[in-house]
Amino acid sequence: MKIRARKFDGRCGRHKRYNPAVDGRGGIRGACARCTLLCEIWEASLKLNQLIRRFDPQFDDLAPRAAPEKLEPVEDPRQLRLI
């Protein structure tokens, strides 16, 4: 199952400086529906991360991924070598 591959970069058209991670629900001006949705998305992402960590406590999404091992080409024994 692949979940975290999606990146979301959303902003409210009216309140471009609103950041739910910094401002929280208290930073929403005039009960703006788009800012409220951004805050709900942020809270849902936090909940998702908590559930993933509870499912697999050893999972570290901040650690860099290891580079895949390079396989060395295997010589075909049927090839005839010259010299």
PERADA-V622937 format. One record per residue. N is the residue number from 1. PHI is phi as a letter, one per 40 degrees, with the letter a starting at -180 (* if undefined). PSI is psi as a letter, one per 40 degrees, with the letter a starting at -180 (NA if undefined). OMEGA is omega in radians with two decimals (* if undefined). Layout:
n->N phi->PHI psi->PSI omega->OMEGA
n->N phi->PHI psi->PSI omega->OMEGA
//
This chain:
n->1 phi->* psi->h omega->-3.13
n->2 phi->b psi->h omega->-3.08
n->3 phi->b psi->d omega->-2.96
n->4 phi->c psi->e omega->-3.10
n->5 phi->c psi->e omega->-3.06
n->6 phi->c psi->h omega->3.08
n->7 phi->b psi->h omega->-3.11
n->8 phi->b psi->h omega->3.13
n->9 phi->b psi->g omega->-3.07
n->10 phi->b psi->i omega->3.09
n->11 phi->b psi->i omega->3.04
n->12 phi->c psi->h omega->-3.13
n->13 phi->c psi->d omega->-3.13
n->14 phi->c psi->d omega->-3.08
n->15 phi->b psi->g omega->-3.03
n->16 phi->c psi->d omega->-3.10
n->17 phi->c psi->e omega->-3.13
n->18 phi->c psi->h omega->3.12
n->19 phi->b psi->h omega->-3.07
n->20 phi->c psi->d omega->3.13
n->21 phi->c psi->d omega->-3.11
n->22 phi->c psi->d omega->-3.01
n->23 phi->c psi->d omega->-3.12
n->24 phi->g psi->a omega->-3.14
n->25 phi->c psi->d omega->3.14
n->26 phi->c psi->e omega->-3.13
n->27 phi->c psi->e omega->-3.13
n->28 phi->c psi->h omega->-3.11
n->29 phi->c psi->h omega->3.03
n->30 phi->g psi->f omega->-3.14
n->31 phi->f psi->f omega->-3.13
n->32 phi->c psi->h omega->-3.09
n->33 phi->c psi->d omega->-3.12
n->34 phi->c psi->d omega->3.09
n->35 phi->c psi->d omega->3.10
n->36 phi->c psi->d omega->3.09
n->37 phi->c psi->d omega->3.09
n->38 phi->c psi->d omega->3.14
n->39 phi->c psi->d omega->3.10
n->40 phi->c psi->d omega->3.08
n->41 phi->c psi->d omega->3.14
n->42 phi->c psi->d omega->-3.13
n->43 phi->c psi->d omega->3.10
n->44 phi->c psi->d omega->3.12
n->45 phi->c psi->d omega->3.08
n->46 phi->c psi->d omega->3.12
n->47 phi->c psi->d omega->3.11
n->48 phi->c psi->d omega->3.13
n->49 phi->c psi->d omega->3.10
n->50 phi->c psi->d omega->3.14
n->51 phi->c psi->d omega->3.12
n->52 phi->c psi->d omega->3.13
n->53 phi->c psi->d omega->3.09
n->54 phi->c psi->d omega->3.13
n->55 phi->c psi->d omega->-3.12
n->56 phi->b psi->g omega->-3.09
n->57 phi->c psi->d omega->-3.12
n->58 phi->c psi->e omega->-3.10
n->59 phi->c psi->h omega->3.12
n->60 phi->b psi->h omega->-3.10
n->61 phi->c psi->e omega->3.13
n->62 phi->c psi->e omega->3.14
n->63 phi->c psi->i omega->3.11
n->64 phi->c psi->i omega->3.13
n->65 phi->c psi->i omega->3.12
n->66 phi->c psi->i omega->3.12
n->67 phi->c psi->i omega->3.13
n->68 phi->c psi->i omega->-3.13
n->69 phi->c psi->h omega->3.12
n->70 phi->c psi->h omega->3.11
n->71 phi->c psi->h omega->3.11
n->72 phi->c psi->i omega->3.14
n->73 phi->c psi->h omega->3.13
n->74 phi->c psi->h omega->3.14
n->75 phi->c psi->h omega->3.09
n->76 phi->c psi->h omega->-3.09
n->77 phi->c psi->e omega->3.14
n->78 phi->c psi->e omega->-3.12
n->79 phi->c psi->h omega->3.10
n->80 phi->c psi->h omega->3.12
n->81 phi->c psi->h omega->3.06
n->82 phi->b psi->h omega->3.13
n->83 phi->g psi->NA omega->*
//
